[in-house]
Amino acid sequence: NAYLRQWKCKFKDYINSLMIREAPPANRLCSVCKKDGVYRCHGCFNEPLFCTDCCRIQHQRHPFHRISQWTGSFFQETSLIKVGLHIHLAHDGTPCPSSTDDSSDFFQWSDTDDNIDDDYPEGPFIQPVRDSDRPAITVVDKSGVHSLSICYCQCPSALSRDIQLFQAGLFPASFTRPKTAFTFAVLDDFLLDNLECGTSAMNYYSKIRRLTSSIFPLMVPDRYRELMRAARQWRQCKLYKWHGFAHKDDQPKDGDLALFCPACPQPGINLDLSTSTVAQPDDTPSWLMTRYLVMDGNFKAEHMHPVNPSDEVSLMDGLGFMVSDERYKSHLAIAQDNVQRSDCNNHRAVNQANASRQRLEATGIGGCACARHGCFVPHSMVDFQKGERSMNMDYALSQALNYKTDGISRAITFYDINCQYNKYLKDRIASSMYLSIPIGMDIIPGIGLWHVHGHQDNCFVRYASNFIHGTGRIDGEIMETLWAPLNIISPSARGMGTPHRKEVLDYQMNDCNFMKMIRITKFLSRKFKEAIKGASESKLAFDNLNETANPDMVVLWKAEEALAHANRAEDPTAMDIYEASVHFYWLSGRSDHEVVQRQQRNSRNCASATWLATGLTIEESQISLCKDVRSLRMHPTDMQLLRVARCRDKLHTQITSFLEMSPTYLGVGVNVNDPDCLVTVCNSLDDCEDYSDFDEDQNPDLDVHNASIFQPELTVIPLPSNIGAVRCRELGLTNLIKEEIALREGQANDALHAIRVHLGDKAVLFRNTVRSAKSQASSTRAWTRVRSVETAVNLHARIYSKCRSQLAKLPDHDLLKKYLPLKKEDLKASSAVADPNARGQRDTTLSWFWSLDVQGDTSGNDWMTEFYRVNWLRTKALRDRWNEEVILVKHEMQWSINFFTHRAKQWLCHMHNATSAGLTGHTCYAARQSHIYDLLAAHAEDAFRKMIVGIEVPVPG
């Protein structure tokens, strides 16, 4: 905005300078020969002025610049053809020596086809002059549509006219007598615009026409259809060139004109299983050689029935990402169209699988992509004829599983409805002659972390990637992001011919994979940083929980986990161990656990400790009473006021008794009635954060400091923490300080134990009572119970907060490192129990205070044991997935380097073959491609080395 404010001050100067450019220089001289200048070129830098001869000579190598002619009062757009510019093909741009025509004077040309006046029409586009020997053709460039005089080579060994144009960088629209050509630059620009902006051929050519003539664009020749045809041919040329098929006579096979993921294991390309060249210093885990696939459908990519299907020509059928047409149709002809209703939730992909739309040939597309890096799998994209049927996705999955997977024996597939789709997958594959999977390959089904929350609760633990061994950190939803660029071009491809549409989609998907390939170094570096951080944090969370758990229980939990993973392939219900068993549940209610423990400590300690413990109990009563007072409404009832008055009387009696005994333990040097000896009177809740979501203060503006009201809850009792460390040392109360520290530690433990028990109760209430409530009455009762437990949690959280603030006033201890501040978000019920299928719990772990006393919490309490079991298993799963991610990313780094090195060697081999065959152009291109891949490999290796050296890699536990 600061720049825009400056712009407002400078705008007048800029607009004046812009208007000055409309006039010629004052002397109006040619910038080259200093003669009278007539033509201004808008393509040359600074728009210089030229005379006629200099304009023609200077633009012999720049025939697509746009010029304007000075009329005496303004510059009028015109064309280079008016200055007599000729383009000579071959002979390095000089006239052909075999040509007998004297074409030095353009204005001697005759026109035989069109009746054009002697005076050429003014404007940027000049109609072509039809002459068989010196034809002018329409050339479409990025700068607009041009009519240019083309002089072909007439030598006996001259190439055909279309090849002469092509070698000059002009793509002919026809082959015998071309009248239209497109520059390579405009074809590249159109394809890039189509990729990045989704620009259709019609919109792009409309822009070209407006560039040519902003006032009369409709007078510019329409070459829209020629552009579409030339763009198809140009795509084919580019793909054959990029994938090395210009260097060999072999015809490409299915998927050969498509890039795939450089970081996925591809035997024979980026890893060699026979020599174990991928082995790392650490032991290679068995799950490492896994193909991770995500499957999905896209109903935006519709296609209408072609107008004349028998006349369509396919240039690259099945060579890219879309499957070959004939075999796919043969599969569909024999596949059984079984109607399958979902026994999970009502998934649209299942229930609308047979939804038909008569006016569409294809209702959408579906296929597979790499689940870890988001690269489309070549030759695995299919058209839908109705909805997202199993027969369509079966073919796509079969093709994906057979693409460069020799030696890979494990595949993990993520699909929105895998709980239904995977049931009879093996039977469908076995019954079809067109479907197959590699021998010995195990397929493990999964569901993406976004879609799984739309399933029944048990699908989460059975199919979410959080609990699948060897997945690392995969969300299984990456294909949703890949549809976005395709959706931009889908409307323009909707009415194309069937082969044309497939070629457009192939090119878009190939470019998507190309961009993934050149960005893989940065992507993996970022993933490695995240993996190291996640592995460290999850290890800390698991170790804290594991170290305080009962060792016998840990052994049992480990055995349960191993058995579940061993049986999941045959029985997905084995993974239900990650859910809490509700039959263990019991509601703890308001226990007096902390009071009993404190009384036991008091009986074992001296009288001074008993007196201090009484003070702590009074302090807790003050917190409870102060909270009750604050919760009074604006107009409390007499019964409420009476109850508060009775509590105050009782508390006053306790405080009076406590103060009467204080000289015995504090000595006569402390006058408990002297305000200077104690902290000033304050609200007991001032040091405590409000932790409650439900039990909010009803009357926070109540005047609790009214001096006319007897308020014992605000009295500060003479404990060492309130007297102060310095004063206590002066009075010789050092031992009393140590005793209070010990009692405060016990008070903190008691408060945290009560919080853990009540949070466990709250989690089960949410799952068993709130979520299952079917009526308003049952829902009200359920939430009443939740609020009751929440009130208890809030009270104990306030007690803990007060205890910690008092510990901060006491010297010579480091308990504050153990007892951390309690935050409101720490007091949420565990989603692993309360709502096991809730969104956003992928990285959730228990708060720090849950790991303080696992054995104490689980002793004699089956429900808390079950609570800790589920959270222990889930925390371990989180740690394992992060550790797998570290291992996977390290290997993917090496696989990416190997991939680039392999491609560099391939192009080096092409270079040597081309050199032997005397193909200079082929040699140069192969050398350039080899150099590019060498650069990618060197860049990746350097970046990965710096990343690994700069970060201390934890050893997976």
N, C-alpha and C positions, 0 to 999 in steps of 0.2 A: 504494500500500500504506500510505502514511502516513495517508491519509484513512480507510482501513479500521481502522487501529489507533485513531484518534480515535473512530470510530464505535462500537467495542466499549465505550468508556467512556460514550458517550452513548445507547446503545441502550435502556437502561431508561427514560430520560426520554421518548424518542420513543414507545415502546410504551405508556407510561402516558397520554401525550397522545392517542394514537390511541384508547384505550379511553374517555377522557373525552368524545370526540366522539359516542359512542353515546347519551349522555343529552342531554335538552333543557336549555336554560339554566335556571338556578335559578328565575327568575320565570316562565318559560314564557309569555312575552308575544309577540304578533305583532310582527314587526319593522317593520310599516308603521303600523298603527292602535293598537298597544299593548293590544289585546284579548287574550283567551285564545287562545294559539297551538295549532294542532292539526296542521298539515301542515308537513313539512320538504321543501324542494326540493333535490335532489341535483345539479341542473343549474345553479342560480344560485351565484354566488361565495359562499363561506363557508357554504353550506347554511343559509340563513335559515329562520326559523320564521314561518308565516302562519296567519291564521284562514281560514275557508272562503271568505268574500267576497274578501278580499285575494288569496288564492291564485288564485281564478278571474280576478280583474281583472289581476293581475300577469302571468299567463301567457296572456293573450289573444294576445300576439305571440310567445309561446314555448310553443306547444302540445306540443312534443316533449320537454319536461323530464320527468324521472322524479321522483315524489314518494313520501313515506312518511307514514303517519298514526300519531299517538301513541295507543296503546291503553291507556295508564295505567301500563304497565310496560316497553314497548319500542316502537320505530317499526316498523310493518308496511308493506311496499310496497303501493301502491295506484295508482290512475290518476286523471288529471285529469278524466276523465268523471264521477267521483263528486262533484266540486265544482261540477258544472253547466256545464262549459266548452263553448261552441259556437264553431265556426269559420264565419264568414260570408264567403262568396266574393263578390267584387266589392264596390263601394261602400266601398272602403278599410277593409274589416273590420267595417263597421256593418251592422245588419240591413237586409234589402232592403225598401224602402218598399212594394213591390208584394206582399209576402208577407202573407197574412191570418192566419197561424198565430201564436198566442202561445206562443212557445217559451222563455219566460223560466224556466219550471220544468221542468227535465229529468226530474224524477221523476214528472211526469204523463204521460210517454210510454208508449205501449203497445207490446207486442211481439206480432207476428202470426205469426212464422215459427217461433220456438223457445219451448219451455216453460221459461222462466227464473223462478226464485223471485223473490218480491217483494224480498227482500234480495239485493243484488248480491254476487256472490262476491268475497271479499277476494283481493287479489293484484295484480300489476302489469298483467295484461291482463284487460280487461272484454269479455265477448262483445258483438258488435255488436247494437244494437237495430234491428230491422227495421221501418221505418216509411217508407212511400212518399214522404211529404212531408218528413220530417226524418230521412233515413237516417244511420246511423253506419257509417263504412267503416273497413276495416283499413288503416292507414298504416304503412309500413315506413320507419324512419329509422335513422340511425347509432346513436341511443341505444336502439333496440329497436323492437318491434312495438307499435303503439298502436291503440286503438279510439277514434275521435273522432266527435263529432256534427258533421256537415257541413250547413250551410244554404246552398243554391244561390240564385243570383239568379233571381227570378221575373218580371222585367220583360219586356215583349213583345219587346224587342230583345236579350234575353239570349242569350248564346252557349250552345252545347250543354254538357252537364255535363262531358264529358271535357276540353273546351277551358277551361272555368272552372277545373277542377282544375289543368290544365297551366299556366295563367297565374298560379296561386297557388304555383307551384313544386312541384306534385305530378304525377308521371307516372302516368296511369291505366293499369291493367292491361287494361282493356277500354274500349269506346267508347260503348255505349248506356246501360247502367246500371252504371257502375263500382262495384265493391264493394271493390276493393283499389287502393291507389296507393303509389308510391314517391317519396320526396322526392328532389329533384335532388342533395342532399348525399349521400344513401346511394348513388345510382348513380355519382356521381363518386368516392366513396370506394371502392366496389367495383372500378371500372375501374382506379383507381390501385393498389389492393391487388393486382389481377390483374397489372398491369404490373411493379410493383416486387418483389412477393413470390411471384407465381405462384399466388395464392390462387384456388381453384376456386369456382364459385358455390355448390356444396354446402357447402364448408367455411365460406365467408363467411356464408351464411345460418344455418348451425349456430351460428356465433359470435353472430349477431343474436338467435337464440332464447335463448341462454344469458345474454345481456345483459338480455333481457326477464324471464326467470325462471331463476335459477340452480339452483333446486330441482326445478322441473317444466318443463324446456324442451320436453318433448314435448307439453305442453298448449297451447303457443303455436301458432297457425295456421301451416301449412306453405305458404309462398309461394315455394318454391324454383324451380318451373317458371316462375312469373310473373316472378321475378327474372331468369332467363336470357333470357326473351323481351323484357322491358323493357330489359335491358342491350344487346341487339342493336339495338333501336330507338334507344336513347340514343347508341350509337356512331355510327350513321348520322347522327343529328342533329348531333353534335359535328363529324364530319368535313365534312359539307356546310357547316356554319357556318365552320369554320376555313379552308376553301379557297375561300370567297367565293361558293359556289353558292346561298346564301340571298339574295344580292343580284342575281342574274340568272336569267333564264328558261332559259338554255342548260342542257342536260343534260350532265353530266360524261362525258368520253371515257375511254378506257383510260388508267389511271395518273393521272388528274386529282385523285384524292383521296389523293395521296401526296406527301410532301415528298422532295426530293432534295438532294444535297450543295451547299451554298452556295459551296464553294471550287473546285469543278470547273468548267471552262469550259463555259458553256451559251450558245451564240449566241442573241441576242435577249433574254437575261435578265441575265446579268452581264458580257457583252461584246458589242460591236458590230463584227463583222468588216468591215462596209462602210466604216466611218469610222475604223477602227483606233484606237478610243478606248482600247484596252488597251496601246498602245505605251508602253514605258518609256524612260527616258533611254538605256539600253543597247540594242544591236541585238537585236531579237526573234529568237530562234533558230527554225529551221524546225520543230523538234520540239515547240515549246511548246503548240501546239493539238493535244493528244493526249488521248484518252479512255482512262483507265487502269481496267481491269476485272479483278476476281478472280472466279473461278468455283469453286463447290464444292457438294457434296451433304451432306445431313444426314439420317441414318437414324434419329434419335431421334423425328422428327416423323411417326410412323406414324398411320394412320387406318383404322379398321375399316369394313367395309361398312355403309352405312346400313340401318336397319330398314325404312323405307318411302321409298325414293328418289323415287318419283313424287309424294309429297306435300310435298317440300321446297321452300322459298321462298328465293330469293336476293335480298338487298337491295342488294348492291354488287358484282356479278360483274364482275371485271376492272377495277374502278375504282381499286383500290389496287395492291398489289405482286403478288398472285397473278394469273396470267394468266386471261383470260376462258375459260370452260369449253368453249364450243362450238367455237371455232376451234382450240383446242389439241387437242381430241379428233379433229377432222378431220385435223389434221397427223399425229397418231399412227396414224390409220387407213391412211394411204398411205405412211408412212415405212418404209423397208427396215430390217429388223432383222438387220443383218449381224453375225455373231459374229466378233469380232476378238481374236486372241490377241496378247499383248504381245511384241514383240521386244526390249524393254528388260528390266528386272527384272519379276518376277511381281507386278504391281500389282493389288490387290484390286478397285479401281474398274473395271479392264478385264476381269479374268477372272471377276468375279462380276456382270457387267452384266446377265445374264439370270437371276439367281437370283430365283425367284418364291416368294411366300408367300400361299397361297390365301385365308387368312382376312382379309387386309388389302386394302382398296381402294387405299391408298397406302403404300408401304414407306418413304417419306421425301419430302423436298423438296430442290430444288436451284435454283440461280439465280446472279445476278451482283450484285456490289457494287462501289462505288468502291474501287480498290486503294490509294489514297493516304490517304483519310480514313475509310473504313469505313462508307459510307452505302449502304443497299440501293438498287438501281436499280428505280424503279417499273415495274410490269407486266413483271417478268422472273423471277418465281418460279414454279416448276412442280412438280407432283407426280410422283413415280416410281411406275410400276406394277409394276416388278420391281426391278432394280438400277439403278445409275447409268449408263443407256444413253446413247449418243451422240444418239439422236433426241430425248431429253428436254433435254439440255444445248444442242443445236443451237437449239431453239426459244427457250430462255431467252437465249442469246447473241444471237440475231437480234433479239429484242425490245429487249435492252439497247443494242445498237449503233444502233438506230433511235430511241432516246429522246433528243430534243433534241440531235442531233449535226449539224444542218445547217451545213455549212461546216467541219466537222472531218474531216480526211482521214487520220487516223492513230489506230490503236487498239492498245494493248498489253494482251494478255490473259494472266492467270496462272491456270494450272490444274494440279492435281496430276499429271495424266498428259498434259500438252500434247505431249510427244514422240510420243505415239501418236494423240491426239485430233486434232491439227492436220494430220495427213498428208492426209486426204481431206475436210477441212472444206469447201473451196470446191466440190468435186464434189457433196457432199451438199446444199449450199445451192442450187446451180444446178439440181439435179434436183427440187426441191420448190417447189410453188406457194405454200406457206405460210411459206417462209423467204426472207429477203433481207438484204442489207447495203447501206449507202449507196454509191452509185456513186463509184468512185475511192478508197474507203477501204482503206488497207493495214492488215492485221492481223499484228501481230508476236507470236509465241507466247513465253511465259515459264513458268517453274515456280517456285513458292515456295521460299524458301531453306531451309525445314525439310524439305519433301518431296523436294527435288532430291537430297538426300544418300541417299535410298533408291533412286536411279536408278543406272545405270551411270556410271562416271567421266566419260565424254565428254559426258553430259547437263549436267554442271555448267557447263562453259564455253559450251555452246551455248544454254542456256535460263535460267541464273541471271541475276537482275537486275543483278548486279555488272558484267556485260559487255554490257548492252543500252543502246544510245545513247539518251539522253533520258529515262531512268527516274528519275533522281535517286536517292533512297534509299528504295526500296520493298522490303519483304521478301516481299510476295505471299502472306502468310498471315493477313491481318487478318480474313478472313471466319471463320476458326476461332473468333475471339473473339466474333463476332456471334451464333454459334449458342448461346452459353451462356444468355442470357435466354430464348431460344425454347425451349431444352430444359427450362426450369423449368415452362412452361405446356403443353408438348407432352403430358404424361400426361393432363391434364384435357381436352385437346382431342381425344384419341384416339377417344373414343366419341361425339363430337358429330356432328350432321348435317353434311353436306359444306359447304353455304354458311356455316353457323355457324362451323365450324372455320376456313375461309378468312378470315372477317371478324375472328376473334380473332387470327390470324397477321398479317393486314394491320395491325390496330391496334397490335400489338406492334412490328412493323417500322417503322411510322410514328413511334411514340414513340421508338424507337432513333435514327432520323434526326433527330427533333426535338431530342433531347438532344445529338447531335453538332453540330447547328446552333447551339444556344445556347452551346456550349463551344468553338466553332471559333476564337474569338479567343485564348483561353488555349492551345489546342492549337497553333495556328500560331506563336504567340510562342515556345513551347517548342521547336518544330521549327526556328525561325529561329536561336535560340541554338545549338542542336546543329549546325545547318548551318554557321554561321560558325566554330565551333570545329573541326568536322571538316574544313572547307575549308582552314583555316590549317594544321592538323597534317598533312593529306595533301599539301598543297603543299610544306611543308618536307621531308617524307620523299622526295617525288619530286624536288625540286630537288637535294637532297643526292646522290641517285643519278644524276641526269641530268647534273649539272655535271662529274662525274669520269669519266663514260663516254666512250668513243671517239666523237667527233662523226660519223664515217662510219657507225658502227654505229647511232647514234641515228637518222640519216636513213633507214637501211634498216628499222629497227624501226617508224618512223612510217609508212612506205609499206606494210608488212605489215598494220599495224592498219587503215589506211584501206581497203585492198583487202578485208580480212575483213568489215568492217562494210558495205561496198558489196554484197558477195555473200551475206550471211547470209540474206536473205529467200528466195533461191532455193536456197541450199546451206548449211544450218546447220553442216556440217563445216568451213566456212571459219573458224569461231571456234576451231578446234583449235589455232591459233597460241598460245593462252593456256596450252597444256600443253607440258611439256618433251618434246623428241624424244629418246627413249632411245638412239638409235644414236650420239649424241655422247658417250656415257658412257665414262669410263675411270677406274679407281681410282688415285688418286695415290700411295698408300702413304706411307711415312715418308721424305719428301724432306729433303735437307740444304740447303734453300733459304736459310734464315737464316744457316747457317754459311758458305756460299759468299759471301753478300753481305758478311758481317762481315770475311772474309778479304780481300775486294777493298777494303773501306774501310781495313783495316789496312795494306795495301801502299801506299796513297796517303798515309797519315798518318805522323806522326813516331813515334819509339820509345815515347814516353810513352803515345800512343794505343794502341799495340800492347800495352803492359803493362796498360792499363785494360781493353782488349778481352779479354785473358786472364782478368782478374778477373771480368768478366761471364760468361765461359764457365764458370769455376769455380763461380760463384754458381748458374748453371743446373744444373750437375752436382750441386751440393748439394741443390737442390730435387728433382731426379729421384731421388737416392739416399734422401733423407729420406722421400719418398713410398713408395719401394720398401720401406723399413724398416717403415713404418707398415702396409703391406699384408700383412706377414707374419702368419701364423696364430698361434694360441696356442702351438702346438707345431710350429715350423718344422722342415723336414728338414735334414739335413746339407748337402745340395747347395745349398739356399737360403742357409744361413748361410755356406757357402764362397763363393757368388757375391757376397754382401754384403761379405764380408771382402776379396775381391779388388777390388771397387769402392772400398772405403775405402782400401786401399793405394794404388791409382792416384790417388785424389783427394788423399790425404796428400802424395804425391810432387809433385803439381801445386801444392798450397798451399805446400809447403816452398820450391819453386823460385820461386814468386811472392813469398814473403816475403823471400827472399834478395835479390831485385832491388828491393824496395821502397825501401831507403835512397837508391838512385840517383835516384828520382823524388820521394820525400817529404822527403829530407834527413835529417840525423842528429837533428833535433829531435823526430822521432816514433819512439818505441820500440814496435814492433809487439807486443812481448811484455808491455807494460804495460797492464793492464785499464783503467786510467783514461784511456788514449788512445783507446779504441774503445768501441763499444756493448757492453754485457754479452752474454755468450754466450747465444744463444737458439735455439729451434727454427726452422729455415729455413721451416717451413710456418705459423708463427704469424701472419704477415702475410697469408696467402693463404686465401681462401675455398675450401671444397670445392665444386667446380662439377659433380662427376660424378653422374649418375643411376645408373650401373651399377658403376663402379669404386670402390666404397666401401671405406674402410679396414677391413681384416679384423680388425685388432687395435688399436683406438684407445687401449687402456689399456696398451699396451706401454711399459715404462719407458725412454723414449728418452733420459732425462737421467741414466742410471746412470753415475756417474763412473768405475766400474771398467772400462767398455767404451770402447775407442778410437772416437771419433765425430767424424771430420773434417767431416762434413756440418753440424755445429753451430758450426763455427769462423766467426767474423766476420772477413772479410778487410779489410785497411786501404785501402778505397776512400774518396775524398773524401766520399761520401754517408754513410759510416759514421764518419768522423772528425768531421764536423760543419762547418758553414759558418764559424762563428766561429773555430775552431781553424785551419782552412785559411787564412783570411785572415791570421791571426797568423804562419803559417809561409810566407806568400807563395805559396800554391798556387792562386791564382785561375785561372790558365790551365788547371790540371788539372781544376778544377770545370767549366769550359766544355767541355773535351774529354769529360768523363763525361756531361754533359748531351746532347751530340751523339750519343754512343754509346748512351745510354739511349733516345733518340728512335728510333735505328735498331733497337734491340732490341725496342721496342714495336711498330714496324712489322712486323718479322719475325714476332713472336709472333701478331699479329693476322692476318697473311697466312696463316700456317699454320692458324690456327683457321678461317678462311674456306674454305680448301681442304678441310680435313677435314670441316667441316659440310656442304659440297657432296657429298662422298663419302657421308656418313651419310644425306643425304636420298635419294640414289639407291639406296643399300642397302635402305632401308625400302620404296621403291616397287618395285624389281625383284627383290629377294631375299626380304625378310621377308614382304611381302604375297602373294607368289606361292608361298610354301613350301606344299607339299601333304602333307608327312609330318613326323613328329616329328624324324627325322634331319635333313632339309633345314632345318627350322625351327631346330634347335639350331645347325647350321653357320652359318645366317644371323645368328643373334643373337651368335654368337662373333665374327663379323666386325664386327658393330655395336659390340660391347664393345671390340674392338681400336681402332676409330676413336675411340670415346668416351674411351678412355684417353689417346690422343694429344691430343684436344681439351682434356681436363682438365689435362694437363701444361703445354700452352702457355698455358692460361688462368691457371695458377698463376704461370708465368714472367712473364706480362704484369702480373699483380697485384703481384708483387714489384718489378717494374721501376717501376711507378707509385708504389708506396710509397717507393722510393728517390728518385724524382724529386721527391716532396713534401719531401724533406729538403734538396734543392739549391735555392739562391737564384737570383734574376734570370732567370726564364723564365716563360712562360705556357702551357707545354705541357699542363698539367692541364685546360685548357679544351678542348683538342683530344682528349686521351686521357681519356675518361670512365671512371668505375668500371664494371667488367664484372660484370654480374649473371647469376645462374644461368639466368634465363629468356631471356637474350640468346643462349644457346648451344643453343637448340632448332633442330633441323633444319627447313629451310624447308618448310612444309606445301604450298606451291605446287608443290613437286616430290615430296616424300615421300608426300603423300596429297592430291592436288588436289581431291578431293571430300569432304574432312574438314569436320566442323561447326566453327563458331566461328572461321573464318578470314576473315570478311567485311572486317574492318578491320585485318587483319594486314599489317604492313610489315616490311621488313628492319631489323635493329638498326642502330645508328648506325655501327658499325665497318665495315659492308659498303660504305659509300660513301667510304671513305678513299682507295682506290686501285683503282678499277674497271678502268682501262686496264692496270695492272700485273697484275691477276688474270687478265684475259682474253687477255693477250698469249701466243700460242702454246699456248693451252689451250682447245680447242673445247668441252669440257664446261662450263668456267666461263663461257664466252661464252654458251652456251645457258642456263645457270643465271641469269645476269644479264639475258638477253633476256626470259625468262618473268617474272622479278620486276619488270623495268622496265615491261613491258606491264601487269602487274596493279597496280602502284603508280600508273601513269598512269590506269588505269581507275578506281581508287579516287578519285584526285584529280578526275577528270572527273565522276564521279557526285556528289561533294560540291559541286562548282561548279554542276552542274545543279540540285542541291537548293536552293542559295541562290537561283538565278534563279526556280525554280518557286515556292518559298515566298513570295518577294516578289510574284510575280504573283497567287498565291492569296490573299494579303492584300487586294490590290486587288479581285479577283473577289468576295471575301466582302463587302466594303463595297458593291460594285455590286449584289450580290444583295439585300442588306438595303434598299438605296435603291430598287431596282426594286419590291420587295414593298411598300414604303411608298407609292410612287407608285400602285401598283395599288389599294391600299386607299383612297387619297385620291380616286381616280377613282370607286370604289364609293360613297364618301361623298357626292360631288357628285351622282351619279345618284340616290342615295337621298333626298337633300335635295330634288331637283327633283320626285321622285315623292311627297314628303310622308311618307316612311317614317322617322319619328323614331328608332325603335329601331335600324333598319338604319344610320342616319346615325351614331348614337352608337357602335355597335360598330365600324364602319369607321374612325371617327376614333380609337378606342382602338387598334385594330390598326395603323393607320398610325403612331401615336405610338410603339408598341412597336418597330416596325422602324426608326423613326428613332433610337430610343435604342440599338438594337443596332448600327446603322451608326456612330453617333457614338462609342460605346464602342470599337468595333473600330478606327476611324480613329485615335482618340486613343492607344490601346494600341500600335498598329503604328507610329505616328509616334515615340512615345517609344522603342520598341524599336530602330527603325532608327537614330535619332539617337544613342542610347546605345551602339551597337555600330558599330565601324568595319568597314564591309563591304569585304572584299578583292576586288580585281578578278580575276575568273577568268582563269587563265592557260592 
